[in-house]
Amino acid sequence: MDKREREILAAGTGMVRLGSPDGQHSIFPRAVPDIVQGGELVAYLAAYWSRPGAITPLNGDFADYDDASVLYLHDMAVSEAAAGQGLAGRMVQALKAQARARGVQRTALVSVQGSRLYWERQGYAVQSVTNAVQQQHLDSYGEGALYMVGFI
């Protein structure tokens, strides 16, 4: 089974195993059926349970925290063919619903590629990073990367 087939299969199960053999870190919102259109994966949102202020470096492994209290949105994409269908917002809301069910009240992400305004419209705000190691992790995303937090 190739990567695309695993992703499509995972879309039906609710979990994507990205960077984690147990699948506990990356969540795929099964509540958004339109992410597969014509047999093609047209949108995805990879996320995992984290803690406040923890930033995964670009291409880094997801950490496993026993005291996870934050939904960390790690990577989201929507194909051009599916743009404008509201998939991104529905995926975020589906994950927030899962977080609420777990009692998680905070969410965080790294905004890249000029996406700050989009995330601000979703209720996120830029938060300064005061930990030197976490700042290095943030810097790994390149110029303009911002750590943002929100409430669920």
The 8 nearest C-alpha neighbors of each residue, nearest first, counted from 0:
[[1, 4, 5, 2, 3, 8, 6, 7],
 [0, 2, 4, 3, 5, 6, 7, 8],
 [3, 1, 5, 4, 6, 0, 7, 8],
 [4, 2, 6, 5, 1, 7, 40, 0],
 [3, 5, 7, 6, 1, 2, 0, 8],
 [6, 4, 8, 2, 3, 7, 9, 1],
 [7, 5, 9, 3, 4, 8, 10, 2],
 [8, 6, 10, 4, 9, 5, 40, 3],
 [9, 7, 5, 10, 6, 11, 4, 12],
 [8, 10, 6, 12, 15, 11, 7, 14],
 [11, 9, 7, 8, 12, 13, 29, 6],
 [10, 12, 9, 8, 13, 29, 7, 14],
 [13, 11, 9, 10, 14, 29, 8, 15],
 [12, 14, 29, 27, 28, 10, 11, 9],
 [15, 13, 27, 26, 9, 12, 16, 22],
 [16, 14, 9, 25, 27, 17, 26, 22],
 [15, 17, 22, 19, 25, 20, 18, 14],
 [18, 16, 19, 15, 25, 22, 24, 45],
 [19, 17, 60, 16, 61, 20, 24, 25],
 [18, 20, 22, 21, 17, 16, 24, 23],
 [19, 21, 22, 16, 18, 17, 23, 24],
 [20, 22, 19, 23, 16, 24, 18, 17],
 [23, 21, 16, 19, 24, 20, 25, 15],
 [24, 22, 21, 25, 19, 47, 26, 16],
 [25, 23, 47, 22, 48, 19, 26, 46],
 [26, 24, 47, 46, 45, 15, 23, 17],
 [25, 27, 14, 46, 15, 45, 47, 28],
 [26, 28, 14, 13, 15, 29, 45, 44],
 [29, 27, 30, 13, 93, 94, 90, 31],
 [28, 30, 13, 31, 10, 11, 27, 32],
 [29, 31, 28, 32, 93, 90, 13, 89],
 [32, 30, 29, 33, 28, 34, 90, 89],
 [31, 33, 34, 30, 29, 35, 10, 11],
 [34, 32, 35, 31, 36, 86, 41, 42],
 [35, 33, 42, 41, 32, 40, 31, 36],
 [36, 34, 40, 39, 33, 41, 38, 32],
 [35, 37, 39, 38, 33, 34, 40, 41],
 [38, 36, 39, 35, 40, 41, 33, 34],
 [37, 39, 36, 35, 40, 7, 41, 34],
 [40, 38, 35, 36, 37, 41, 7, 34],
 [39, 41, 35, 34, 42, 7, 36, 38],
 [42, 40, 78, 34, 35, 77, 39, 81],
 [43, 41, 77, 34, 76, 40, 78, 86],
 [42, 44, 75, 76, 45, 77, 34, 41],
 [43, 45, 75, 74, 27, 46, 90, 76],
 [44, 46, 74, 25, 73, 26, 27, 75],
 [47, 45, 72, 25, 73, 26, 71, 44],
 [46, 48, 24, 25, 71, 70, 26, 49],
 [47, 49, 70, 67, 69, 24, 71, 68],
 [50, 48, 67, 69, 71, 70, 68, 64],
 [49, 51, 67, 69, 68, 53, 52, 66],
 [52, 50, 53, 69, 49, 68, 107, 105],
 [51, 53, 54, 50, 128, 133, 130, 107],
 [54, 52, 51, 50, 133, 55, 49, 62],
 [55, 53, 133, 136, 56, 52, 137, 109],
 [54, 56, 59, 136, 61, 57, 53, 60],
 [57, 55, 136, 59, 139, 58, 54, 137],
 [56, 58, 59, 139, 140, 55, 136, 137],
 [59, 57, 56, 60, 55, 139, 61, 140],
 [60, 58, 56, 57, 55, 61, 18, 136],
 [61, 59, 18, 62, 58, 55, 56, 19],
 [60, 62, 55, 18, 59, 63, 24, 19],
 [63, 61, 64, 60, 49, 55, 24, 48],
 [62, 64, 61, 65, 49, 24, 48, 67],
 [65, 63, 67, 66, 49, 62, 50, 48],
 [64, 66, 67, 63, 49, 68, 50, 48],
 [65, 67, 64, 68, 50, 49, 63, 48],
 [68, 66, 49, 50, 64, 48, 65, 69],
 [67, 69, 50, 103, 49, 66, 48, 70],
 [70, 68, 49, 50, 105, 106, 48, 67],
 [69, 71, 106, 48, 47, 49, 107, 105],
 [72, 70, 107, 47, 46, 108, 106, 73],
 [73, 71, 46, 108, 74, 107, 45, 70],
 [72, 74, 46, 45, 71, 108, 75, 109],
 [75, 73, 45, 44, 72, 76, 46, 43],
 [76, 74, 44, 43, 45, 73, 77, 42],
 [75, 77, 42, 43, 78, 44, 74, 87],
 [76, 78, 42, 41, 82, 81, 79, 43],
 [79, 77, 41, 80, 81, 42, 82, 76],
 [78, 80, 82, 81, 77, 41, 83, 76],
 [79, 81, 78, 82, 41, 77, 83, 84],
 [80, 82, 78, 79, 84, 41, 77, 83],
 [83, 81, 79, 84, 80, 78, 77, 85],
 [82, 84, 85, 81, 86, 79, 80, 87],
 [85, 83, 86, 82, 81, 87, 33, 88],
 [86, 84, 88, 83, 87, 89, 82, 81],
 [85, 87, 89, 88, 84, 90, 42, 34],
 [88, 86, 90, 89, 85, 91, 77, 42],
 [87, 89, 91, 90, 86, 85, 92, 121],
 [88, 90, 92, 86, 91, 87, 93, 85],
 [89, 91, 93, 87, 88, 92, 28, 86],
 [92, 90, 88, 94, 89, 93, 95, 87],
 [91, 93, 95, 89, 94, 90, 88, 96],
 [94, 92, 90, 96, 95, 91, 28, 89],
 [95, 93, 97, 91, 96, 92, 28, 98],
 [94, 96, 98, 92, 97, 93, 151, 99],
 [95, 97, 99, 93, 94, 98, 92, 100],
 [98, 96, 94, 100, 95, 99, 93, 101],
 [97, 99, 95, 103, 101, 100, 96, 94],
 [100, 98, 102, 96, 101, 103, 97, 95],
 [99, 101, 97, 98, 102, 96, 103, 95],
 [102, 100, 98, 99, 103, 97, 96, 104],
 [101, 103, 99, 100, 104, 98, 68, 97],
 [104, 102, 98, 99, 101, 68, 105, 69],
 [103, 105, 151, 150, 102, 99, 69, 106],
 [106, 104, 150, 69, 151, 149, 103, 70],
 [105, 107, 70, 69, 149, 71, 148, 150],
 [108, 106, 148, 71, 147, 149, 72, 70],
 [109, 107, 72, 147, 71, 146, 73, 110],
 [108, 110, 146, 145, 147, 111, 144, 107],
 [109, 111, 145, 144, 114, 115, 108, 146],
 [112, 110, 144, 113, 114, 109, 143, 145],
 [113, 111, 114, 110, 143, 144, 115, 142],
 [112, 114, 111, 115, 110, 143, 116, 144],
 [113, 115, 117, 112, 116, 110, 111, 118],
 [116, 114, 118, 117, 113, 110, 119, 111],
 [115, 117, 119, 118, 114, 120, 113, 121],
 [118, 116, 120, 114, 115, 119, 121, 113],
 [117, 119, 121, 115, 120, 116, 123, 114],
 [118, 120, 123, 116, 122, 121, 117, 124],
 [119, 121, 117, 118, 122, 116, 123, 115],
 [122, 120, 118, 119, 123, 117, 88, 149],
 [123, 121, 119, 120, 149, 118, 124, 150],
 [124, 122, 149, 119, 148, 118, 147, 121],
 [125, 123, 147, 148, 119, 126, 149, 122],
 [126, 124, 147, 146, 145, 148, 127, 123],
 [125, 127, 147, 146, 124, 128, 148, 145],
 [128, 126, 129, 125, 146, 145, 147, 134],
 [127, 129, 130, 134, 126, 133, 146, 52],
 [128, 130, 131, 127, 134, 133, 52, 132],
 [129, 131, 133, 132, 128, 134, 52, 135],
 [132, 130, 134, 133, 129, 135, 128, 136],
 [133, 131, 135, 134, 130, 136, 137, 129],
 [132, 134, 136, 130, 135, 131, 54, 137],
 [135, 133, 137, 131, 136, 132, 128, 138],
 [136, 134, 138, 132, 133, 137, 131, 139],
 [135, 137, 56, 133, 139, 134, 138, 54],
 [136, 138, 134, 139, 135, 140, 133, 56],
 [139, 137, 135, 140, 136, 141, 134, 144],
 [138, 140, 136, 137, 141, 57, 56, 135],
 [141, 139, 138, 57, 137, 144, 142, 111],
 [142, 140, 139, 138, 144, 143, 137, 111],
 [141, 143, 144, 140, 138, 111, 139, 145],
 [142, 144, 145, 141, 111, 113, 112, 110],
 [145, 143, 111, 110, 142, 140, 141, 109],
 [146, 144, 110, 109, 147, 143, 125, 111],
 [145, 147, 109, 126, 125, 108, 110, 144],
 [148, 146, 125, 124, 108, 126, 107, 123],
 [149, 147, 107, 123, 124, 106, 125, 126],
 [150, 148, 123, 106, 105, 122, 107, 124],
 [151, 149, 105, 104, 106, 148, 122, 123],
 [150, 104, 105, 95, 106, 149, 99, 103]]
